[in-house]
Amino acid sequence: MLEFLRLAAGLAVVVIAISSLLYFAGGRLARLIPFETERNWVGERAFGIDTAPGTRTDPALEAYLQALTDRLAAQMDLPPGMRLRAHAVDQPVPNAFASLGGHIAVTRGLYERLQSENALALVLAHEIAHIRARDPIAGIGGSATTLLALTLLTGNAGSLSTAFATVVQRGYSRQAETLADGHAIAAVKKLYGHAGGGASVFETFAAYHTEHGGEAPSLLSTHPLDAERIERLRQAAADWDPVRQPLRPLALPMPPPQ
């Protein structure tokens, strides 16, 4: 039994090393795809959400999100031709995500919980940072490469090897999230002169996670822990004077669910 455990541990180390290499290589190759090609391929769809002009649930809210996205993008040195489109998604779960082709989505569940425009700006800037770094297409390229290679190797996509690969992918995602947080803080500071109100975003997520069973351990999570991000935002806003620099209210109320 001891010898078996040693062999299993050795195999796990090898698989994780191979998975890391495959995921990194696949992501690097995917980032070489021109953004315009990615945009043309995706068109007006984002992760299965219909984003055609005639299907918007609230044009006024989306116009507000788009205007704030454009203001933030001007602070973030995007490559020429990298166009962004913001969407309001009628879903109750608080979430925001960047998808292929420069699409950014903010759910009703998140927007209605945000306490200021400053908090919304941090959310949008974070997703813009993902798109600028080409994280969406890199994540898909890395995942596809890893899954294909390990499936060919083991003959079973649901094998232990694939489970180890998932852990590796989540680790890279945490790294990308941390970098995106840093770029978002910098962009918000440029736009408003401070990072005040940003911590409330992750306090919102922390409250939601507590209400719905708690947060996953860092090793098994695709994001840094809420407490880590809250502390980072509080430190970034250490020089903020809320009296002299009051937070900006959201320009529009969240419409009721459709």
NUMIPA-142448 format. One line per 2 residues: their letters; for each residue x negated, y, z negated of N, C-alpha, C. Coordinates in nm, 4 decimals, m for minus. Layout:
N
A	X Y Z X Y Z X Y Z ~ ...
! end
This chain:
258
ML	m0.0818 m0.1204 0.0000 0.0000 0.0000 0.0000 m0.0861 0.1267 0.0000 ~ m0.1934 0.1239 m0.0798 m0.2821 0.2401 m0.0855 m0.3477 0.2656 0.0492
EF	m0.3895 0.1574 0.1143 m0.4520 0.1716 0.2448 m0.3518 0.2253 0.3478 ~ m0.2272 0.1808 0.3378 m0.1237 0.2292 0.4287 m0.1001 0.3788 0.4093
LR	m0.0969 0.4215 0.2832 m0.0761 0.5631 0.2557 m0.1908 0.6470 0.3092 ~ m0.3128 0.5936 0.2981 m0.4286 0.6654 0.3523 m0.4181 0.6781 0.5035
LA	m0.3782 0.5704 0.5686 m0.3638 0.5743 0.7144 m0.2528 0.6712 0.7549 ~ m0.1429 0.6680 0.6799 m0.0321 0.7578 0.7113 m0.0728 0.9035 0.6950
AG	m0.1488 0.9311 0.5879 m0.1945 1.0684 0.5655 m0.2886 1.1122 0.6766 ~ m0.3783 1.0215 0.7173 m0.4695 1.0532 0.8263 m0.3956 1.0790 0.9554
LA	m0.2924 0.9982 0.9833 m0.2126 1.0169 1.1038 m0.1398 1.1510 1.0998 ~ m0.0889 1.1853 0.9822 m0.0179 1.3124 0.9690 m0.1105 1.4291 0.9996
VV	m0.2333 1.4240 0.9512 m0.3288 1.5316 0.9768 m0.3583 1.5426 1.1256 ~ m0.3774 1.4280 1.1906 m0.4061 1.4281 1.3342 m0.2888 1.4852 1.4135
VI	m0.1671 1.4411 1.3780 m0.0487 1.4872 1.4504 m0.0289 1.6373 1.4327 ~ m0.0481 1.6864 1.3110 m0.0326 1.8290 1.2868 m0.1371 1.9088 1.3654
AI	m0.2607 1.8578 1.3716 m0.3653 1.9268 1.4472 m0.3315 1.9307 1.5956 ~ m0.2845 1.8157 1.6486 m0.2479 1.8103 1.7897 m0.1286 1.9021 1.8168
SS	m0.0310 1.8991 1.7259 0.0872 1.9826 1.7429 0.0501 2.1297 1.7435 ~ m0.0414 2.1674 1.6550 m0.0856 2.3070 1.6493 m0.1475 2.3492 1.7816
LL	m0.2348 2.2651 1.8347 m0.3010 2.2957 1.9606 m0.2011 2.3058 2.0756 ~ m0.1070 2.2110 2.0812 m0.0084 2.2111 2.1879 0.0830 2.3331 2.1797
YF	0.1272 2.3648 2.0591 0.2181 2.4781 2.0425 0.1474 2.6079 2.0794 ~ 0.0240 2.6232 2.0345 m0.0520 2.7438 2.0643 m0.0751 2.7569 2.2144
AG	m0.1155 2.6459 2.2786 m0.1424 2.6491 2.4224 m0.0147 2.6782 2.5021 ~ 0.0957 2.6124 2.4641 0.2212 2.6356 2.5342 0.2687 2.7792 2.5208
GR	0.2526 2.8355 2.4009 0.2916 2.9740 2.3801 0.2070 3.0705 2.4596 ~ 0.0754 3.0446 2.4629 m0.0137 3.1320 2.5396 0.0211 3.1300 2.6877
LA	0.0487 3.0124 2.7411 0.0836 3.0012 2.8827 0.2163 3.0727 2.9109 ~ 0.3132 3.0566 2.8210 0.4433 3.1199 2.8424 0.4322 3.2716 2.8433
RL	0.3425 3.3268 2.7615 0.3261 3.4724 2.7572 0.2683 3.5282 2.8874 ~ 0.2095 3.4426 2.9701 0.1549 3.4874 3.0978 0.2645 3.5111 3.2021
IP	0.3844 3.4609 3.1760 0.4943 3.4840 3.2688 0.5297 3.6331 3.2658 ~ 0.5328 3.7015 3.3777 0.5663 3.8446 3.3774 0.7019 3.8700 3.3136
FE	0.7111 3.9793 3.2391 0.8374 4.0099 3.1724 0.9495 4.0276 3.2735 ~ 0.9217 4.0874 3.3871 1.0249 4.1086 3.4881 1.0800 3.9756 3.5377
TE	0.9917 3.8752 3.5517 1.0371 3.7418 3.5904 1.1293 3.6841 3.4841 ~ 1.0889 3.6990 3.3598 1.1722 3.6527 3.2480 1.3074 3.7227 3.2498
RN	1.3061 3.8534 3.2704 1.4295 3.9319 3.2718 1.5211 3.8880 3.3852 ~ 1.4648 3.8685 3.5039 1.5462 3.8271 3.6182 1.6042 3.6877 3.5972
WV	1.5270 3.6022 3.5328 1.5726 3.4657 3.5074 1.6904 3.4650 3.4096 ~ 1.6810 3.5457 3.3046 1.7852 3.5479 3.2021 1.9081 3.6250 3.2487
GE	1.8858 3.7375 3.3168 1.9974 3.8191 3.3609 2.0720 3.8816 3.2444 ~ 2.2046 3.8685 3.2436 2.2884 3.9319 3.1431 2.3328 3.8366 3.0327
RA	2.2583 3.7307 3.0128 2.2949 3.6348 2.9084 2.1828 3.6269 2.8061 ~ 2.2241 3.6044 2.6795 2.1274 3.5953 2.5710 2.1699 3.4867 2.4745
FG	2.0968 3.3755 2.4756 2.1243 3.2637 2.3858 2.2708 3.2203 2.3899 ~ 2.3277 3.2151 2.5102 2.4637 3.1673 2.5236 2.5701 3.2701 2.4924
ID	2.5312 3.3925 2.4524 2.6289 3.4971 2.4241 2.6557 3.5738 2.5524 ~ 2.7810 3.5856 2.5886 2.8159 3.6558 2.7115 2.7984 3.8050 2.6895
TA	2.7043 3.8645 2.7605 2.6742 4.0064 2.7427 2.7083 4.0892 2.8661 ~ 2.7929 4.0364 2.9521 2.8348 4.1128 3.0700 2.9085 4.2385 3.0252
PG	2.9002 4.3471 3.1031 2.9605 4.4748 3.0614 3.1079 4.4643 3.0236 ~ 3.1825 4.3782 3.0892 3.3253 4.3696 3.0605 3.3620 4.2894 2.9377
TR	3.2652 4.2326 2.8700 3.2939 4.1458 2.7564 3.2501 4.2057 2.6231 ~ 3.2062 4.3303 2.6196 3.1615 4.3921 2.4955 3.2784 4.4102 2.3998
TD	3.2559 4.3767 2.2733 3.3624 4.3876 2.1744 3.3799 4.5310 2.1257 ~ 3.2758 4.6114 2.1304 3.2849 4.7500 2.0846 3.1825 4.8335 2.1599
PA	3.2217 4.8937 2.2718 3.1268 4.9722 2.3526 3.0631 5.0870 2.2751 ~ 3.1384 5.1533 2.1861 3.0829 5.2667 2.1119 2.9719 5.2216 2.0184
LE	2.9931 5.1091 1.9505 2.8911 5.0582 1.8597 2.7672 5.0144 1.9376 ~ 2.7886 4.9481 2.0492 2.6737 4.9052 2.1287 2.5978 5.0251 2.1840
AY	2.6679 5.1321 2.2195 2.5998 5.2532 2.2656 2.5138 5.3121 2.1539 ~ 2.5646 5.3078 2.0319 2.4877 5.3559 1.9168 2.3629 5.2700 1.8943
LQ	2.3816 5.1381 1.8980 2.2678 5.0475 1.8820 2.1648 5.0696 1.9933 ~ 2.2136 5.0891 2.1159 2.1227 5.1088 2.2284 2.0449 5.2385 2.2136
AL	2.1132 5.3452 2.1724 2.0454 5.4741 2.1573 1.9370 5.4665 2.0509 ~ 1.9660 5.4005 1.9386 1.8659 5.3873 1.8329 1.7518 5.2958 1.8776
TD	1.7837 5.1913 1.9519 1.6806 5.1036 2.0070 1.5872 5.1811 2.0994 ~ 1.6432 5.2650 2.1833 1.5616 5.3435 2.2761 1.4714 5.4414 2.2003
RL	1.5245 5.5027 2.0950 1.4431 5.5960 2.0159 1.3262 5.5239 1.9491 ~ 1.3518 5.4040 1.8997 1.2454 5.3266 1.8356 1.1440 5.2774 1.9388
AA	1.1940 5.2320 2.0523 1.1048 5.1813 2.1569 1.0064 5.2885 2.2015 ~ 1.0498 5.4138 2.2005 0.9615 5.5237 2.2395 0.8461 5.5410 2.1410
QM	0.8608 5.4874 2.0209 0.7554 5.4959 1.9202 0.6632 5.3743 1.9202 ~ 0.6946 5.2738 2.0033 0.6270 5.1449 1.9887 0.5427 5.1044 2.1088
DL	0.5179 5.1964 2.2016 0.4233 5.1719 2.3120 0.4548 5.0432 2.3874 ~ 0.5757 5.0311 2.4353 0.6111 4.9131 2.5130 0.5427 4.9166 2.6493
PP	0.5109 4.8006 2.7056 0.4514 4.7974 2.8399 0.5473 4.8561 2.9429 ~ 0.4957 4.9122 3.0498 0.5830 4.9663 3.1553 0.6791 4.8597 3.2072
GM	0.8029 4.8969 3.2253 0.9012 4.8047 3.2793 0.9678 4.7143 3.1776 ~ 0.9289 4.7223 3.0500 0.9914 4.6376 2.9478 1.1176 4.7079 2.8981
RL	1.2298 4.6731 2.9583 1.3572 4.7333 2.9239 1.4284 4.6490 2.8178 ~ 1.4966 4.7169 2.7274 1.5645 4.6498 2.6165 1.7142 4.6744 2.6258
RA	1.7915 4.5783 2.5778 1.9362 4.5953 2.5715 1.9867 4.5444 2.4374 ~ 2.0604 4.6294 2.3675 2.1118 4.5955 2.2344 2.2582 4.5543 2.2438
HA	2.2960 4.4592 2.1584 2.4314 4.4050 2.1587 2.4860 4.3960 2.0171 ~ 2.6144 4.4212 2.0028 2.6855 4.3959 1.8777 2.7587 4.2627 1.8936
VD	2.7315 4.1691 1.8039 2.7861 4.0342 1.8148 2.8897 4.0133 1.7052 ~ 3.0070 3.9703 1.7425 3.1160 3.9549 1.6466 3.1041 3.8206 1.5742
QP	3.0069 3.8117 1.4843 2.9855 3.6930 1.4020 2.9716 3.7363 1.2563 ~ 3.0275 3.6593 1.1622 3.0262 3.7005 1.0214 2.8934 3.6815 0.9502
VP	2.8083 3.5932 0.9987 2.6810 3.5662 0.9307 2.5853 3.6825 0.9548 ~ 2.5240 3.7379 0.8500 2.4284 3.8476 0.8707 2.3042 3.7989 0.9439
NA	2.2795 3.8543 1.0603 2.1663 3.8084 1.1396 2.1363 3.9111 1.2479 ~ 2.0143 3.9066 1.2957 1.9729 3.9834 1.4127 1.8641 3.9020 1.4799
FA	1.8567 3.9084 1.6112 1.7546 3.8295 1.6802 1.7188 3.8932 1.8132 ~ 1.5973 3.8640 1.8561 1.5495 3.9027 1.9886 1.5518 3.7792 2.0761
SL	1.5975 3.7942 2.1983 1.6034 3.6800 2.2882 1.5320 3.7126 2.4188 ~ 1.5313 3.6144 2.5065 1.4619 3.6305 2.6336 1.5175 3.7478 2.7129
GG	1.4314 3.8105 2.7899 1.4746 3.9170 2.8785 1.4961 4.0510 2.8124 ~ 1.4510 4.0682 2.6876 1.4637 4.1970 2.6211 1.5967 4.2213 2.5542
HI	1.6760 4.1164 2.5328 1.8045 4.1315 2.4652 1.7859 4.1287 2.3134 ~ 1.8564 4.2186 2.2449 1.8546 4.2240 2.0990 1.9983 4.2202 2.0500
AV	2.0263 4.1335 1.9540 2.1615 4.1194 1.9016 2.1643 4.1492 1.7529 ~ 2.2676 4.2203 1.7098 2.2938 4.2461 1.5678 2.4353 4.1998 1.5399
TR	2.4523 4.1126 1.4422 2.5851 4.0594 1.4141 2.6678 4.1549 1.3288 ~ 2.7984 4.1362 1.3383 2.8906 4.2137 1.2540 2.8584 4.1911 1.1069
GL	2.8260 4.0653 1.0704 2.7984 4.0337 0.9314 2.6801 4.1088 0.8741 ~ 2.5821 4.1419 0.9596 2.4682 4.2205 0.9120 2.5014 4.3685 0.9123
YE	2.5578 4.4163 1.0219 2.5833 4.5609 1.0333 2.6718 4.6110 0.9196 ~ 2.7750 4.5364 0.8858 2.8674 4.5831 0.7833 2.8065 4.5796 0.6440
RL	2.6921 4.5128 0.6285 2.6243 4.5078 0.4989 2.5120 4.6109 0.4874 ~ 2.4727 4.6716 0.5984 2.3621 4.7665 0.5948 2.4056 4.8964 0.5281
QS	2.3132 4.9567 0.4540 2.3456 5.0735 0.3728 2.3057 5.2061 0.4368 ~ 2.2321 5.2025 0.5460 2.1860 5.3267 0.6073 2.1400 5.3005 0.7496
EN	2.1259 5.4091 0.8264 2.0670 5.3971 0.9598 1.9206 5.3572 0.9499 ~ 1.8545 5.3994 0.8433 1.7145 5.3626 0.8236 1.6992 5.2108 0.8183
AL	1.7914 5.1458 0.7483 1.7870 4.9994 0.7395 1.8127 4.9368 0.8761 ~ 1.9105 4.9906 0.9485 1.9383 4.9400 1.0833 1.8176 4.9591 1.1735
AL	1.7505 5.0727 1.1613 1.6324 5.0987 1.2444 1.5232 4.9960 1.2161 ~ 1.5049 4.9581 1.0905 1.4040 4.8570 1.0588 1.4376 4.7246 1.1261
VL	1.5663 4.6881 1.1232 1.6094 4.5639 1.1879 1.5789 4.5681 1.3375 ~ 1.6188 4.6758 1.4025 1.5979 4.6867 1.5472 1.4499 4.6923 1.5832
AH	1.3717 4.7667 1.5049 1.2283 4.7762 1.5331 1.1604 4.6418 1.5174 ~ 1.2052 4.5635 1.4207 1.1503 4.4292 1.4015 1.1738 4.3439 1.5260
EI	1.2947 4.3497 1.5809 1.3246 4.2705 1.6996 1.2526 4.3245 1.8236 ~ 1.2382 4.4563 1.8324 1.1604 4.5136 1.9428 1.0165 4.4629 1.9375
AH	0.9614 4.4544 1.8166 0.8236 4.4053 1.8016 0.8109 4.2625 1.8519 ~ 0.9115 4.1795 1.8280 0.9089 4.0421 1.8796 0.9054 4.0415 2.0324
IR	0.9862 4.1273 2.0927 0.9911 4.1307 2.2390 0.8597 4.1837 2.2949 ~ 0.8052 4.2881 2.2344 0.6779 4.3427 2.2811 0.5676 4.2371 2.2749
AR	0.5693 4.1533 2.1713 0.4687 4.0477 2.1573 0.5002 3.9253 2.2416 ~ 0.6155 3.9251 2.3095 0.6639 3.8129 2.3917 0.6869 3.6883 2.3055
DP	0.7278 3.7073 2.1824 0.7511 3.5953 2.0915 0.8649 3.5033 2.1363 ~ 0.9773 3.5567 2.1892 1.0835 3.4641 2.2302 1.0388 3.3622 2.3344
IA	0.9733 3.4095 2.4395 0.9326 3.3145 2.5439 0.8162 3.2281 2.4964 ~ 0.7297 3.2822 2.4101 0.6198 3.2023 2.3564 0.6731 3.0910 2.2678
GI	0.7756 3.1213 2.1888 0.8336 3.0184 2.1033 0.8953 2.9057 2.1835 ~ 0.9642 2.9417 2.2915 1.0248 2.8394 2.3764 0.9165 2.7589 2.4472
GG	0.8139 2.8273 2.4976 0.7059 2.7562 2.5662 0.6302 2.6635 2.4736 ~ 0.5999 2.7109 2.3537 0.5286 2.6271 2.2579 0.6105 2.5084 2.2133
SA	0.7376 2.5313 2.1857 0.8247 2.4218 2.1410 0.8413 2.3171 2.2508 ~ 0.8636 2.3637 2.3743 0.8840 2.2705 2.4849 0.7594 2.1872 2.5109
TT	0.6437 2.2522 2.5063 0.5188 2.1796 2.5306 0.4942 2.0754 2.4232 ~ 0.5136 2.1138 2.2982 0.4911 2.0214 2.1868 0.5878 1.9045 2.1927
LL	0.7145 1.9345 2.2124 0.8156 1.8290 2.2141 0.7936 1.7328 2.3299 ~ 0.7619 1.7870 2.4478 0.7401 1.7008 2.5637 0.6202 1.6095 2.5421
AL	0.5097 1.6662 2.4943 0.3891 1.5864 2.4758 0.4081 1.4780 2.3699 ~ 0.4685 1.5129 2.2581 0.4863 1.4142 2.1514 0.5917 1.3110 2.1873
TL	0.6890 1.3497 2.2668 0.7881 1.2525 2.3118 0.7240 1.1512 2.4059 ~ 0.6383 1.1997 2.4959 0.5667 1.1082 2.5853 0.4735 1.0172 2.5071
LT	0.4154 1.0712 2.3999 0.3208 0.9931 2.3200 0.3911 0.8872 2.2360 ~ 0.5033 0.9239 2.1751 0.5698 0.8327 2.0817 0.6891 0.7609 2.1430
GN	0.7441 0.8178 2.2511 0.8629 0.7576 2.3102 0.9901 0.7861 2.2333 ~ 0.9826 0.8771 2.1341 1.0992 0.9043 2.0506 1.0963 1.0493 2.0065
AG	1.1866 1.1300 2.0583 1.1884 1.2721 2.0246 1.2263 1.2965 1.8797 ~ 1.2879 1.1987 1.8173 1.3272 1.2157 1.6779 1.2289 1.1507 1.5821
SL	1.1091 1.1262 1.6281 1.0110 1.0550 1.5473 0.9494 1.1433 1.4406 ~ 0.8695 1.0806 1.3542 0.7992 1.1540 1.2501 0.7047 1.2556 1.3119
ST	0.6475 1.2237 1.4262 0.5568 1.3172 1.4912 0.6266 1.4479 1.5232 ~ 0.7483 1.4382 1.5738 0.8229 1.5586 1.6071 0.8575 1.6380 1.4818
AF	0.8832 1.5684 1.3724 0.9107 1.6380 1.2466 0.7900 1.7189 1.2025 ~ 0.6698 1.6600 1.2148 0.5487 1.7349 1.1819 0.5326 1.8545 1.2753
AT	0.5654 1.8364 1.4023 0.5540 1.9467 1.4981 0.6458 2.0615 1.4592 ~ 0.7640 2.0289 1.4079 0.8578 2.1320 1.3653 0.7994 2.2168 1.2535
VV	0.7307 2.1520 1.1593 0.6668 2.2252 1.0496 0.5627 2.3218 1.1032 ~ 0.4840 2.2761 1.2011 0.3816 2.3617 1.2612 0.4472 2.4819 1.3289
QR	0.5537 2.4578 1.4067 0.6211 2.5656 1.4771 0.6762 2.6686 1.3794 ~ 0.7309 2.6230 1.2684 0.7844 2.7157 1.1692 0.6733 2.8006 1.1094
GY	0.5559 2.7410 1.0953 0.4432 2.8177 1.0446 0.4052 2.9308 1.1381 ~ 0.4014 2.9016 1.2682 0.3706 3.0071 1.3635 0.4801 3.1133 1.3634
SR	0.6050 3.0720 1.3450 0.7130 3.1685 1.3411 0.6980 3.2611 1.2216 ~ 0.6579 3.2093 1.1069 0.6369 3.2943 0.9904 0.5289 3.3981 1.0185
QA	0.4240 3.3572 1.0884 0.3173 3.4509 1.1226 0.3712 3.5616 1.2130 ~ 0.4512 3.5238 1.3126 0.5092 3.6230 1.4031 0.6030 3.7171 1.3291
ET	0.6780 3.6638 1.2321 0.7693 3.7473 1.1545 0.6927 3.8502 1.0718 ~ 0.5838 3.8090 1.0122 0.5045 3.9009 0.9304 0.4471 4.0134 1.0156
LA	0.3968 3.9797 1.1348 0.3441 4.0820 1.2244 0.4546 4.1776 1.2693 ~ 0.5721 4.1218 1.2998 0.6828 4.2060 1.3434 0.7277 4.3000 1.2320
DG	0.7247 4.2516 1.1082 0.7578 4.3392 0.9950 0.6635 4.4592 0.9905 ~ 0.5341 4.4337 1.0086 0.4361 4.5419 1.0046 0.4587 4.6449 1.1136
HA	0.4853 4.5987 1.2352 0.5108 4.6915 1.3456 0.6405 4.7692 1.3228 ~ 0.7408 4.7038 1.2653 0.8673 4.7713 1.2387 0.8497 4.8819 1.1356
IA	0.7748 4.8539 1.0312 0.7487 4.9561 0.9292 0.6809 5.0778 0.9921 ~ 0.5813 5.0523 1.0766 0.5097 5.1629 1.1410 0.6027 5.2452 1.2294
AV	0.6914 5.1784 1.3045 0.7820 5.2496 1.3942 0.8827 5.3334 1.3169 ~ 0.9363 5.2784 1.2088 1.0334 5.3511 1.1279 0.9679 5.4724 1.0624
KK	0.8451 5.4571 1.0181 0.7740 5.5708 0.9592 0.7541 5.6814 1.0623 ~ 0.7244 5.6453 1.1861 0.7078 5.7458 1.2910 0.8395 5.8184 1.3176
LY	0.9495 5.7450 1.3154 1.0786 5.8036 1.3502 1.1352 5.8901 1.2385 ~ 1.1249 5.8430 1.1141 1.1879 5.9138 1.0023 1.0877 5.9801 0.9078
GH	0.9609 5.9467 0.9215 0.8606 6.0033 0.8319 0.8399 5.9236 0.7049 ~ 0.9125 5.8127 0.6897 0.8990 5.7294 0.5702 0.9646 5.5938 0.5980
AG	0.9433 5.4996 0.5076 1.0014 5.3658 0.5219 1.1093 5.3396 0.4182 ~ 1.1641 5.4446 0.3612 1.2691 5.4287 0.2614 1.3919 5.3594 0.3173
GG	1.4562 5.2784 0.2346 1.5763 5.2068 0.2765 1.5495 5.0735 0.3412 ~ 1.4255 5.0460 0.3775 1.3946 4.9208 0.4468 1.4104 4.7981 0.3599
AS	1.3750 4.8103 0.2324 1.3838 4.6946 0.1432 1.5264 4.6436 0.1309 ~ 1.6247 4.7335 0.1502 1.7645 4.6919 0.1361 1.8035 4.5863 0.2395
VF	1.7332 4.5833 0.3531 1.7631 4.4821 0.4552 1.7407 4.3431 0.3980 ~ 1.6264 4.3219 0.3359 1.5945 4.1893 0.2850 1.6617 4.1613 0.1515
ET	1.6997 4.2677 0.0797 1.7850 4.2482 m0.0376 1.9214 4.1961 0.0060 ~ 1.9684 4.2420 0.1213 2.0942 4.1923 0.1769 2.0836 4.0450 0.2120
FA	1.9740 4.0078 0.2789 1.9546 3.8671 0.3131 1.9399 3.7816 0.1871 ~ 1.8670 3.8328 0.0881 1.8475 3.7580 m0.0362 1.9808 3.7323 m0.1056
AY	2.0677 3.8342 m0.1080 2.1986 3.8176 m0.1703 2.2816 3.7139 m0.0948 ~ 2.2740 3.7179 0.0374 2.3497 3.6207 0.1171 2.2972 3.4795 0.0938
HT	2.1652 3.4649 0.0894 2.1069 3.3329 0.0653 2.1460 3.2793 m0.0717 ~ 2.1505 3.3672 m0.1703 2.1902 3.3251 m0.3043 2.3357 3.2794 m0.3054
EH	2.4209 3.3508 m0.2340 2.5624 3.3152 m0.2281 2.5861 3.1836 m0.1560 ~ 2.4943 3.1476 m0.0662 2.5161 3.0297 0.0186 2.4095 2.9229 m0.0020
GG	2.3692 2.9014 m0.1258 2.2852 2.7863 m0.1559 2.1385 2.8124 m0.1710 ~ 2.0941 2.9372 m0.1610 1.9541 2.9665 m0.1852 1.8689 2.9612 m0.0606
EA	1.7451 2.9993 m0.0782 1.6501 3.0133 0.0317 1.5645 2.8880 0.0434 ~ 1.5292 2.8521 0.1651 1.4434 2.7360 0.1855 1.3017 2.7660 0.1379
PS	1.2276 2.6630 0.0917 1.0864 2.6851 0.0572 1.0096 2.7427 0.1750 ~ 0.9058 2.8194 0.1468 0.8340 2.8894 0.2526 0.7832 2.7945 0.3603
LL	0.7357 2.6745 0.3207 0.6820 2.5803 0.4181 0.7880 2.5372 0.5176 ~ 0.9149 2.5322 0.4742 1.0224 2.4834 0.5593 1.1072 2.5965 0.6156
ST	1.0616 2.7179 0.6019 1.1378 2.8332 0.6492 1.0687 2.8954 0.7687 ~ 1.1499 2.9487 0.8618 1.0927 3.0166 0.9779 1.0596 3.1617 0.9475
HP	1.0889 3.2073 0.8275 1.0603 3.3447 0.7892 0.9872 3.3478 0.6552 ~ 0.9113 3.4537 0.6308 0.8552 3.4698 0.4968 0.9678 3.4784 0.3937
LD	0.9386 3.4472 0.2697 1.0407 3.4516 0.1662 1.0925 3.5933 0.1478 ~ 1.2208 3.6042 0.1142 1.2831 3.7349 0.0968 1.2070 3.8204 m0.0043
AE	1.1681 3.7605 m0.1154 1.1004 3.8371 m0.2204 0.9705 3.8980 m0.1696 ~ 0.8980 3.8242 m0.0859 0.7727 3.8754 m0.0299 0.7993 3.9975 0.0581
RI	0.9044 3.9897 0.1370 0.9340 4.0988 0.2301 0.9889 4.2207 0.1561 ~ 1.0685 4.1966 0.0538 1.1201 4.3080 m0.0259 1.0049 4.3841 m0.0903
ER	0.9097 4.3108 m0.1470 0.7955 4.3751 m0.2119 0.7119 4.4523 m0.1104 ~ 0.6947 4.3977 0.0083 0.6169 4.4663 0.1106 0.6845 4.5969 0.1515
LR	0.8167 4.5940 0.1670 0.8892 4.7156 0.2048 0.8879 4.8183 0.0926 ~ 0.8954 4.7728 m0.0295 0.8891 4.8668 m0.1411 0.7529 4.9355 m0.1468
QA	0.6480 4.8605 m0.1210 0.5152 4.9208 m0.1183 0.5026 5.0192 m0.0026 ~ 0.5611 4.9848 0.1129 0.5542 5.0745 0.2286 0.6275 5.2056 0.2025
AA	0.7285 5.2010 0.1151 0.8069 5.3206 0.0851 0.7645 5.3862 m0.0456 ~ 0.6464 5.3535 m0.0944 0.6018 5.4064 m0.2238 0.5917 5.5588 m0.2238
DW	0.5628 5.6186 m0.1077 0.5485 5.7640 m0.1010 0.6789 5.8336 m0.0576 ~ 0.7879 5.7614 m0.0527 0.9161 5.8173 m0.0090 0.9829 5.8939 m0.1226
DP	1.0297 6.0136 m0.0913 1.1032 6.0957 m0.1881 1.2500 6.0974 m0.1453 ~ 1.3377 6.0189 m0.2114 1.4777 6.0100 m0.1688 1.5550 6.1404 m0.1802
VR	1.5084 6.2346 m0.2638 1.5758 6.3636 m0.2757 1.5395 6.4521 m0.1571 ~ 1.4124 6.4580 m0.1268 1.3653 6.5420 m0.0166 1.3890 6.4766 0.1189
QP	1.3926 6.3434 0.1213 1.4103 6.2681 0.2458 1.5271 6.1703 0.2304 ~ 1.6479 6.2200 0.2258 1.7627 6.1306 0.2065 1.7798 6.0351 0.3244
LR	1.8324 5.9171 0.2949 1.8593 5.8202 0.4001 1.9724 5.8697 0.4896 ~ 1.9637 5.8320 0.6161 2.0673 5.8723 0.7101 2.1805 5.7700 0.7087
PL	2.3053 5.8171 0.7030 2.4177 5.7223 0.7065 2.4320 5.6626 0.8454 ~ 2.4949 5.5459 0.8514 2.5256 5.4866 0.9799 2.6228 5.5758 1.0558
AL	2.6009 5.5929 1.1839 2.6807 5.6855 1.2620 2.8215 5.6344 1.2882 ~ 2.8376 5.5006 1.2877 2.9688 5.4422 1.3180 3.0042 5.3351 1.2154
PM	3.1301 5.3268 1.1770 3.1724 5.2161 1.0917 3.1800 5.0882 1.1725 ~ 3.1688 4.9749 1.1024 3.1802 4.8469 1.1721 3.3258 4.8196 1.2036
PP	3.3599 4.7918 1.3305 3.4994 4.7629 1.3641 3.5447 4.6308 1.3023 ~ 3.6742 4.6118 1.2846 3.7236 4.4845 1.2290 3.6977 4.3709 1.3257
PQ	3.6941 4.2460 1.2762 3.6717 4.1299 1.3647 3.7758 4.1232 1.4736 ~ 3.7338 4.0731 1.5881 3.8278 4.0583 1.7013 3.9203 3.9398 1.6775
! end
